[in-house]
């Protein structure tokens, strides 16, 4: 029972810490643009910036001097 003297305040402190973190996230606008990330992931901006793109059909090609693994 004497353990409860330590566990109850620790649980209350962790709960208050979680509540403070949630309130901070609300205050700083973390939940303002919920759909923006979903739309940004669909944009293909990085294709134009890529320095080298493999030609079509290059995937799966075995380099010269190597054999395809079996298994």
C-alpha positions as CSV (number, residue, x, y, z in Angstrom):
1,X,0.0,0.0,0.0
2,X,2.9,2.4,0.6
3,X,3.7,2.1,-3.1
4,X,0.5,4.0,-3.9
5,X,2.1,7.1,-2.2
6,X,4.5,7.2,-5.2
7,X,2.3,5.8,-8.0
8,X,-0.7,8.1,-7.6
9,X,1.3,11.3,-7.8
10,X,3.3,9.9,-10.7
11,X,0.1,9.0,-12.6
12,X,-1.3,12.4,-11.9
13,X,1.9,14.1,-13.1
14,X,2.0,12.1,-16.3
15,X,-1.7,12.8,-17.0
16,X,-1.1,16.5,-16.5
17,X,2.0,16.4,-18.7
18,X,-0.1,14.7,-21.5
19,X,-2.8,17.3,-21.1
20,X,-0.3,20.1,-21.2
21,X,1.2,18.7,-24.4
22,X,-2.2,18.4,-26.0
23,X,-3.1,22.0,-25.1
24,X,0.2,23.2,-26.5
25,X,-0.5,21.4,-29.8
26,X,-4.0,23.0,-30.0
27,X,-2.5,26.4,-29.2
28,X,0.3,26.2,-31.9
29,X,-2.2,25.1,-34.6
30,X,-1.1,21.5,-35.1
31,X,-4.6,20.5,-36.1
32,X,-5.4,23.4,-38.5
33,X,-4.6,21.7,-41.9
34,X,-5.6,18.1,-41.6
35,X,-6.1,17.5,-45.3
36,X,-3.0,19.4,-46.5
37,X,-0.6,16.5,-45.9
38,X,-2.8,14.1,-47.7
39,X,-2.8,16.3,-50.8
40,X,0.9,17.1,-50.7
41,X,1.8,13.5,-50.8
42,X,0.1,13.1,-54.1
43,X,2.0,15.9,-55.8
44,X,4.9,14.8,-58.0
45,X,7.2,17.7,-57.4
46,X,10.3,15.6,-56.9
47,X,10.2,14.0,-60.3
48,X,11.5,17.2,-62.1
49,X,14.2,17.6,-59.5
50,X,15.6,14.1,-59.8
51,X,19.1,14.3,-61.4
52,X,18.9,10.8,-62.9
53,X,15.9,8.6,-63.8
54,X,16.2,5.0,-64.8
55,X,15.0,4.3,-68.3
56,X,11.8,2.3,-68.5
57,X,12.5,-1.4,-68.3
58,X,15.8,-1.0,-66.4
59,X,14.3,-2.4,-63.2
60,X,15.0,-6.0,-62.7
61,X,18.0,-6.0,-65.1
62,X,21.0,-8.0,-63.9
63,X,24.3,-6.0,-64.1
64,X,26.9,-7.4,-66.4
65,X,29.1,-10.0,-64.8
66,X,26.5,-11.1,-62.3
67,X,24.0,-13.9,-62.3
68,X,20.4,-13.8,-61.3
69,X,19.8,-15.3,-57.9
70,X,17.6,-18.4,-57.8
71,X,15.3,-19.0,-54.9
